[in-house]
Amino acid sequence: MQTSECTPMVTDEEAAVGPPHRHHGTMRDVLCMLLSAAAALFSVFFFIKENPFDTTSFLSLEEKELVAWQRARMQLNPGRTRHLQTFKVMQKNSEPLENVNSYILIGAPPKKKKLLTIGISSGLHTEGSNLVDTLQSLFFASSSSERKHFTVLVHLAGPDPKWLVQMIYNLSTMFQPHIQARELVVITTPLTSYLPLKVTFDDPPGHTAVHSKQNMDYAFLMNFATQHSDYFLMIEDDVKCAPGFVTQIATAVSAWANRPWLTLEFSPMGLTGKLFRTGDLPRFVHFLLLFYREMPWGCLLSHFQDLVQHTSIEFLPSLFQHVGNSSSFEEDDTGSPSNPAASIHTSLKVANDSVPSHAYSLDETFFYTKSAEPGSHLTVVLEVPAHVSRVQVLTGADPRGWNQLEEGQVELGYDSTNRVSDCDDYTLLGLVVNGVLNKQVLSPTSGKKVKCVRLLVTAAAPSGIVVRHIHLWTK
């Protein structure tokens, strides 16, 4: 079966029944159908046993037979497939593939496991490559402290040796500091590791061959990335990155650490912005290589999500844009803060006649505390929960920076029990750095509105702190 669209799934019982029976059919019709089924089964079994470069060459003989039977059923039921039941039976292994001979062209893997591997697969484009621009945007959008927590892994997947040599020279020259710091690793996979591509007469533009090649490119990239980090982020080779995107992803990961998910999605653009736990990659790699011919990467991911019974979790605003698009990263919220009506609650020790609500006012007043103990807080509780798009917290006596909150964090609160002065569910928005937090809010598409914004002290501040303002932008 070859299609560029996601195909519906059917039950095993439906697949086993085959086409509807025609009550007025002849014995010849029944015989022809049986002969067709037998021929389909025989041809697939023969191909698997005789062709060493078949898509199932990574499987045991028993697993190959299961795939053969599944594909025979696909041939008897055009437009209907049941990839997932076959995969559930055969796929119990979660180890990386050992017989894929990807190797390093530039750089070296990190000495210690990092938080994140950012994966990019790049091939030869007729209109020219944007890979260099993408890498420049990626490193420029990341601070030196953020770069300590990720490695960029580039898979050069073009078959032209001249192109490969030129790309090695370009990347080695332009990104030498990042290569030396083990922040950039470039790999390739020899053509002998690729499975056969198939072009049919009813597929003039070669769409099947293109998505088949891409599926294998991504599979080999993910397979190499499995051992080097806790999470894997896929981006395409023609994107711009939002400033601080690594911290925003790390914040979301922290908030969702104990919840079930297969992918966190930080962009609506195709492959870009899809985040996986690396422990989930081996199974998905096997899945891609089993069905690499059947449909594009995105559709296979959708089927795989059905298999593990997890939907994707989408975050807004997008952290990535295609090169050439007008950028919305500079400041999506350029207007003034709205600070909707709210009550202010605190466990901090108030200094003199200082008023906690001054921290939330839009004028020049501020809130001052005598001291701050770990666990103490200043919490804004909105009268009406709202979609908050940006939060800005500023502490310290300007311009000298005295009485900053040295160690703290800001959390967003949600409420399902109608509490008056607090919320029952908080998620981390970000850490206070040098007395400041200024962040856009990544909003899950569940549509939950924010009721509380809590400034939480995480280390003692004996001399007290000044909270100059807490500003909110709402949609």
MILUM-568742 format. One record per residue (C-alpha): residue number from 0; x, y negated, z. Coordinates in steps of 0.25 Angstrom, whole numbers, plus 2048, in hexadecimal, padded with zeros to 3 digits. Layout:
<atoms>
[NUM; [X; Y; Z]]
...
</atoms>
This chain:
<atoms>
[0; [800; 800; 800]]
[1; [806; 7F2; 7FC]]
[2; [7FF; 7E6; 800]]
[3; [802; 7D8; 804]]
[4; [7F7; 7D7; 80E]]
[5; [7F4; 7DC; 81C]]
[6; [7EC; 7E9; 81A]]
[7; [7E1; 7ED; 823]]
[8; [7E3; 7F9; 82C]]
[9; [7DA; 806; 82D]]
[10; [7D9; 811; 837]]
[11; [7DF; 81E; 835]]
[12; [7D1; 824; 833]]
[13; [7CE; 81B; 828]]
[14; [7DB; 81D; 821]]
[15; [7D9; 82C; 822]]
[16; [7CC; 82C; 81C]]
[17; [7D1; 825; 80F]]
[18; [7C7; 81F; 804]]
[19; [7B8; 820; 806]]
[20; [7B2; 82C; 800]]
[21; [7A9; 82B; 7F4]]
[22; [79D; 834; 7F6]]
[23; [79C; 836; 7E7]]
[24; [7AB; 839; 7E4]]
[25; [7AF; 846; 7DD]]
[26; [7B8; 851; 7E2]]
[27; [7C2; 84B; 7D8]]
[28; [7C2; 83E; 7E0]]
[29; [7C5; 845; 7ED]]
[30; [7D0; 84D; 7E7]]
[31; [7D7; 841; 7E0]]
[32; [7D7; 83A; 7EE]]
[33; [7DD; 846; 7F5]]
[34; [7E8; 847; 7EA]]
[35; [7EB; 838; 7EB]]
[36; [7EC; 839; 7FA]]
[37; [7F6; 845; 7F9]]
[38; [7FE; 83E; 7EE]]
[39; [7FF; 831; 7F7]]
[40; [803; 839; 803]]
[41; [80D; 842; 7FB]]
[42; [814; 836; 7F4]]
[43; [816; 82E; 801]]
[44; [81B; 83A; 809]]
[45; [825; 83D; 7FD]]
[46; [829; 82F; 7FC]]
[47; [82C; 82E; 80B]]
[48; [834; 83B; 80B]]
[49; [83C; 838; 7FF]]
[50; [83F; 829; 7FF]]
[51; [849; 825; 80A]]
[52; [846; 816; 808]]
[53; [837; 817; 80B]]
[54; [831; 80E; 815]]
[55; [830; 819; 81F]]
[56; [83F; 81C; 81E]]
[57; [840; 817; 82D]]
[58; [837; 822; 832]]
[59; [837; 830; 836]]
[60; [831; 83B; 82C]]
[61; [824; 83C; 835]]
[62; [822; 82D; 835]]
[63; [824; 82D; 826]]
[64; [819; 837; 824]]
[65; [810; 82E; 82D]]
[66; [813; 822; 824]]
[67; [811; 82B; 817]]
[68; [803; 82F; 81C]]
[69; [800; 821; 81F]]
[70; [804; 81C; 811]]
[71; [7FC; 827; 80A]]
[72; [7F0; 822; 812]]
[73; [7F3; 814; 80D]]
[74; [7F3; 819; 7FE]]
[75; [7E5; 820; 800]]
[76; [7DF; 813; 807]]
[77; [7E4; 807; 7FE]]
[78; [7E4; 7FA; 806]]
[79; [7E3; 801; 814]]
[80; [7EF; 805; 81D]]
[81; [7F1; 80A; 82B]]
[82; [800; 807; 82D]]
[83; [7FE; 805; 83C]]
[84; [7F9; 813; 840]]
[85; [805; 819; 839]]
[86; [80E; 810; 840]]
[87; [808; 813; 84D]]
[88; [80B; 822; 84C]]
[89; [819; 821; 846]]
[90; [81F; 814; 84D]]
[91; [824; 817; 85B]]
[92; [832; 812; 859]]
[93; [836; 804; 85D]]
[94; [845; 805; 859]]
[95; [84B; 7FD; 84E]]
[96; [84E; 803; 841]]
[97; [85C; 809; 840]]
[98; [85E; 80C; 832]]
[99; [85C; 7FD; 82D]]
[100; [86A; 7F8; 82A]]
[101; [868; 7E9; 82C]]
[102; [875; 7E3; 82F]]
[103; [87B; 7D5; 834]]
[104; [880; 7CB; 82A]]
[105; [882; 7BF; 833]]
[106; [883; 7BE; 842]]
[107; [882; 7C8; 84D]]
[108; [876; 7CC; 856]]
[109; [875; 7C5; 864]]
[110; [87D; 7CC; 86F]]
[111; [871; 7CC; 878]]
[112; [862; 7CE; 875]]
[113; [85B; 7C1; 873]]
[114; [84D; 7BC; 874]]
[115; [84A; 7BA; 865]]
[116; [84F; 7BE; 857]]
[117; [84A; 7B5; 84C]]
[118; [849; 7BE; 840]]
[119; [84A; 7B8; 831]]
[120; [84A; 7C1; 825]]
[121; [84E; 7B9; 818]]
[122; [84F; 7BE; 80A]]
[123; [853; 7B8; 7FD]]
[124; [849; 7AD; 7F9]]
[125; [847; 7A8; 7EA]]
[126; [844; 79A; 7EF]]
[127; [850; 79A; 7F9]]
[128; [852; 79D; 807]]
[129; [84E; 795; 814]]
[130; [855; 79E; 81D]]
[131; [860; 794; 821]]
[132; [855; 789; 823]]
[133; [84D; 793; 82C]]
[134; [85A; 796; 834]]
[135; [85D; 788; 836]]
[136; [84F; 785; 83B]]
[137; [850; 790; 844]]
[138; [85D; 78C; 84B]]
[139; [85A; 77E; 84B]]
[140; [84C; 780; 852]]
[141; [853; 788; 85D]]
[142; [85B; 782; 869]]
[143; [869; 788; 86D]]
[144; [862; 78F; 879]]
[145; [857; 795; 870]]
[146; [861; 79B; 867]]
[147; [867; 7A3; 872]]
[148; [85A; 7AB; 872]]
[149; [859; 7AF; 863]]
[150; [860; 7B5; 858]]
[151; [85C; 7B2; 849]]
[152; [85D; 7BE; 841]]
[153; [85C; 7BC; 831]]
[154; [85A; 7C8; 828]]
[155; [85F; 7C5; 81A]]
[156; [857; 7CE; 811]]
[157; [85B; 7CA; 803]]
[158; [860; 7D5; 7FA]]
[159; [869; 7CB; 7F2]]
[160; [878; 7CD; 7F7]]
[161; [87C; 7BF; 7F2]]
[162; [870; 7B8; 7FA]]
[163; [874; 7C0; 806]]
[164; [883; 7BB; 806]]
[165; [87E; 7AD; 804]]
[166; [875; 7AE; 80F]]
[167; [87F; 7B3; 818]]
[168; [889; 7A8; 815]]
[169; [87E; 79D; 817]]
[170; [879; 7A2; 824]]
[171; [887; 7A5; 829]]
[172; [88C; 797; 826]]
[173; [87F; 78F; 82B]]
[174; [87C; 797; 838]]
[175; [88A; 79A; 83D]]
[176; [888; 795; 84B]]
[177; [87B; 79D; 84C]]
[178; [882; 7A9; 847]]
[179; [88D; 7A8; 851]]
[180; [883; 7A6; 85C]]
[181; [87C; 7B3; 858]]
[182; [870; 7AB; 855]]
[183; [86F; 7AF; 846]]
[184; [870; 7BD; 841]]
[185; [86F; 7C1; 832]]
[186; [86C; 7CF; 82D]]
[187; [868; 7D6; 820]]
[188; [863; 7E4; 81D]]
[189; [869; 7EC; 811]]
[190; [85F; 7F0; 806]]
[191; [861; 7FF; 809]]
[192; [859; 7FD; 816]]
[193; [84D; 7F8; 80E]]
[194; [842; 801; 80A]]
[195; [83D; 801; 7FB]]
[196; [835; 7F5; 7F6]]
[197; [829; 7F8; 7ED]]
[198; [823; 7EF; 7E2]]
[199; [817; 7F3; 7DC]]
[200; [810; 7EF; 7CF]]
[201; [804; 7E9; 7D6]]
[202; [80D; 7E0; 7DE]]
[203; [814; 7D7; 7D4]]
[204; [81A; 7CD; 7DD]]
[205; [821; 7D8; 7E5]]
[206; [819; 7D4; 7F2]]
[207; [81B; 7E2; 7F7]]
[208; [82A; 7E3; 7F5]]
[209; [82B; 7D5; 7FB]]
[210; [824; 7D8; 808]]
[211; [82A; 7E6; 809]]
[212; [838; 7E0; 809]]
[213; [834; 7D5; 813]]
[214; [82E; 7E0; 81C]]
[215; [83C; 7E7; 81C]]
[216; [844; 7DA; 81E]]
[217; [83C; 7D7; 82A]]
[218; [83C; 7E5; 830]]
[219; [84C; 7E5; 82E]]
[220; [84D; 7D7; 835]]
[221; [844; 7DC; 841]]
[222; [84B; 7E9; 842]]
[223; [859; 7E2; 844]]
[224; [853; 7D8; 84E]]
[225; [84D; 7E2; 857]]
[226; [859; 7E3; 861]]
[227; [85D; 7D5; 862]]
[228; [852; 7CD; 86A]]
[229; [845; 7CF; 871]]
[230; [83D; 7C8; 866]]
[231; [83D; 7C6; 857]]
[232; [838; 7BA; 850]]
[233; [836; 7BB; 841]]
[234; [837; 7AF; 838]]
[235; [838; 7AD; 829]]
[236; [844; 7A7; 822]]
[237; [83D; 79A; 81E]]
[238; [838; 793; 82B]]
[239; [83A; 787; 834]]
[240; [83A; 78A; 843]]
[241; [834; 781; 84E]]
[242; [83D; 77B; 858]]
[243; [83E; 783; 864]]
[244; [837; 78F; 85E]]
[245; [83F; 799; 866]]
[246; [83B; 793; 873]]
[247; [82D; 793; 86F]]
[248; [82D; 7A2; 86B]]
[249; [834; 7A5; 878]]
[250; [82A; 79E; 880]]
[251; [81F; 7A6; 878]]
[252; [826; 7B3; 87A]]
[253; [827; 7B0; 889]]
[254; [818; 7AD; 88A]]
[255; [814; 7BA; 882]]
[256; [81F; 7C3; 889]]
[257; [816; 7CC; 890]]
[258; [80A; 7CC; 886]]
[259; [809; 7D6; 87A]]
[260; [80C; 7D1; 86C]]
[261; [813; 7D6; 860]]
[262; [816; 7C8; 859]]
[263; [816; 7BA; 85E]]
[264; [814; 7B1; 852]]
[265; [81A; 7A3; 852]]
[266; [816; 79F; 843]]
[267; [80B; 7A3; 83A]]
[268; [815; 7A4; 82E]]
[269; [816; 7B3; 829]]
[270; [822; 7B9; 830]]
[271; [827; 7AD; 837]]
[272; [826; 7AC; 846]]
[273; [822; 7BA; 849]]
[274; [828; 7BE; 857]]
[275; [82A; 7CD; 85B]]
[276; [82F; 7D4; 867]]
[277; [83C; 7DB; 861]]
[278; [837; 7E8; 868]]
[279; [82B; 7E8; 85E]]
[280; [834; 7E6; 852]]
[281; [838; 7F5; 84F]]
[282; [82A; 7FA; 84E]]
[283; [826; 7EE; 845]]
[284; [833; 7F1; 83C]]
[285; [82F; 7FF; 83A]]
[286; [821; 7FA; 837]]
[287; [826; 7F1; 82C]]
[288; [82F; 7FB; 826]]
[289; [824; 806; 826]]
[290; [81A; 7FC; 81E]]
[291; [823; 7F2; 818]]
[292; [81D; 7F4; 80A]]
[293; [80E; 7F4; 80E]]
[294; [80D; 7E5; 812]]
[295; [814; 7D8; 816]]
[296; [81B; 7D6; 824]]
[297; [80F; 7CE; 829]]
[298; [805; 7D8; 826]]
[299; [80D; 7E3; 82C]]
[300; [80F; 7DB; 839]]
[301; [800; 7DA; 83A]]
[302; [7FE; 7E9; 839]]
[303; [809; 7EB; 843]]
[304; [803; 7E2; 84D]]
[305; [7F6; 7EA; 84B]]
[306; [7FE; 7F6; 84E]]
[307; [803; 7F1; 85B]]
[308; [7F6; 7EA; 85E]]
[309; [7FC; 7DC; 860]]
[310; [7F8; 7D0; 859]]
[311; [802; 7C5; 856]]
[312; [802; 7B9; 860]]
[313; [803; 7AC; 858]]
[314; [809; 79F; 85D]]
[315; [807; 791; 859]]
[316; [80D; 787; 854]]
[317; [816; 78F; 84A]]
[318; [825; 78E; 84D]]
[319; [829; 790; 83F]]
[320; [826; 78A; 831]]
[321; [82A; 78D; 823]]
[322; [835; 785; 81D]]
[323; [830; 77A; 815]]
[324; [823; 778; 81D]]
[325; [822; 76B; 824]]
[326; [826; 76D; 832]]
[327; [81D; 76B; 83E]]
[328; [827; 76F; 848]]
[329; [82C; 761; 84B]]
[330; [820; 75E; 854]]
[331; [812; 763; 852]]
[332; [80D; 75B; 85E]]
[333; [812; 74D; 85B]]
[334; [806; 746; 862]]
[335; [805; 742; 870]]
[336; [802; 74D; 87B]]
[337; [7F4; 74E; 87F]]
[338; [7F4; 753; 88D]]
[339; [7E6; 757; 88E]]
[340; [7DF; 756; 89C]]
[341; [7E5; 75F; 8A6]]
[342; [7E7; 761; 8B5]]
[343; [7F6; 762; 8BB]]
[344; [7FA; 76C; 8C5]]
[345; [807; 76E; 8CC]]
[346; [80F; 775; 8D7]]
[347; [81B; 76C; 8D6]]
[348; [81E; 763; 8E2]]
[349; [819; 755; 8DE]]
[350; [823; 74A; 8E1]]
[351; [81D; 73D; 8E8]]
[352; [810; 739; 8E1]]
[353; [813; 73F; 8D3]]
[354; [807; 744; 8CC]]
[355; [807; 752; 8C5]]
[356; [7FE; 74C; 8BA]]
[357; [808; 742; 8B6]]
[358; [810; 74D; 8AF]]
[359; [804; 74F; 8A6]]
[360; [801; 741; 8A3]]
[361; [804; 73A; 896]]
[362; [80A; 72E; 89C]]
[363; [818; 72C; 8A2]]
[364; [815; 731; 8B0]]
[365; [81B; 73E; 8B5]]
[366; [81B; 748; 8C0]]
[367; [826; 74A; 8CA]]
[368; [828; 756; 8D4]]
[369; [831; 757; 8E0]]
[370; [836; 765; 8DD]]
[371; [832; 771; 8D4]]
[372; [832; 77F; 8D8]]
[373; [832; 78B; 8CF]]
[374; [824; 78F; 8CB]]
[375; [81E; 781; 8CE]]
[376; [816; 77B; 8C2]]
[377; [80F; 76F; 8BC]]
[378; [803; 774; 8B5]]
[379; [7FA; 76C; 8AB]]
[380; [7EC; 772; 8AB]]
[381; [7E4; 76D; 89F]]
[382; [7D5; 76A; 8A1]]
[383; [7D2; 771; 894]]
[384; [7DB; 77B; 88E]]
[385; [7E1; 777; 881]]
[386; [7EA; 77B; 876]]
[387; [7F8; 775; 87A]]
[388; [801; 773; 86E]]
[389; [80D; 76D; 875]]
[390; [812; 76B; 884]]
[391; [81D; 761; 888]]
[392; [822; 760; 896]]
[393; [82D; 756; 89A]]
[394; [834; 756; 8A8]]
[395; [83F; 74E; 8AE]]
[396; [841; 73F; 8B1]]
[397; [844; 738; 8A3]]
[398; [84E; 735; 89E]]
[399; [858; 73B; 8A8]]
[400; [851; 749; 8A9]]
[401; [851; 749; 8B8]]
[402; [846; 752; 8BE]]
[403; [844; 75B; 8B2]]
[404; [83E; 769; 8B4]]
[405; [84B; 771; 8B1]]
[406; [844; 77F; 8B1]]
[407; [835; 780; 8AE]]
[408; [82B; 785; 8A3]]
[409; [81E; 781; 89D]]
[410; [812; 78B; 89C]]
[411; [805; 78A; 895]]
[412; [7F9; 790; 89D]]
[413; [7EC; 796; 899]]
[414; [7E0; 799; 8A2]]
[415; [7D5; 7A4; 8A1]]
[416; [7D0; 7A3; 8AF]]
[417; [7CC; 794; 8AF]]
[418; [7D6; 790; 8BA]]
[419; [7D5; 781; 8BE]]
[420; [7E4; 77D; 8C1]]
[421; [7EC; 788; 8BA]]
[422; [7EC; 793; 8AF]]
[423; [7ED; 7A2; 8B0]]
[424; [7F6; 7A5; 8A4]]
[425; [803; 79D; 8A1]]
[426; [80D; 79F; 895]]
[427; [81B; 798; 894]]
[428; [81B; 78C; 88A]]
[429; [82A; 789; 88C]]
[430; [835; 786; 896]]
[431; [839; 778; 89A]]
[432; [846; 774; 895]]
[433; [84E; 768; 89A]]
[434; [841; 763; 8A1]]
[435; [839; 764; 894]]
[436; [82F; 76D; 88D]]
[437; [829; 769; 87F]]
[438; [822; 774; 878]]
[439; [818; 777; 86E]]
[440; [80E; 782; 872]]
[441; [80E; 78F; 86B]]
[442; [800; 793; 86C]]
[443; [7FB; 7A1; 86A]]
[444; [7EF; 7A2; 860]]
[445; [7E7; 7A8; 86C]]
[446; [7E2; 799; 86D]]
[447; [7E4; 798; 87C]]
[448; [7E4; 78A; 881]]
[449; [7EE; 785; 88B]]
[450; [7E8; 781; 899]]
[451; [7F5; 77F; 8A1]]
[452; [803; 77A; 89F]]
[453; [80C; 77D; 8AA]]
[454; [81A; 777; 8AD]]
[455; [821; 782; 8B6]]
[456; [82D; 780; 8BE]]
[457; [837; 78C; 8BD]]
[458; [842; 788; 8C5]]
[459; [843; 77E; 8D1]]
[460; [845; 76F; 8CF]]
[461; [849; 76A; 8DD]]
[462; [849; 75B; 8D8]]
[463; [83C; 75C; 8D2]]
[464; [837; 759; 8C4]]
[465; [830; 74E; 8BC]]
[466; [826; 753; 8B2]]
[467; [825; 747; 8A9]]
[468; [81A; 74D; 8A0]]
[469; [812; 759; 89B]]
[470; [80C; 756; 88D]]
[471; [803; 75F; 886]]
[472; [7FE; 75F; 877]]
[473; [7F1; 766; 874]]
[474; [7EA; 76A; 868]]
</atoms>
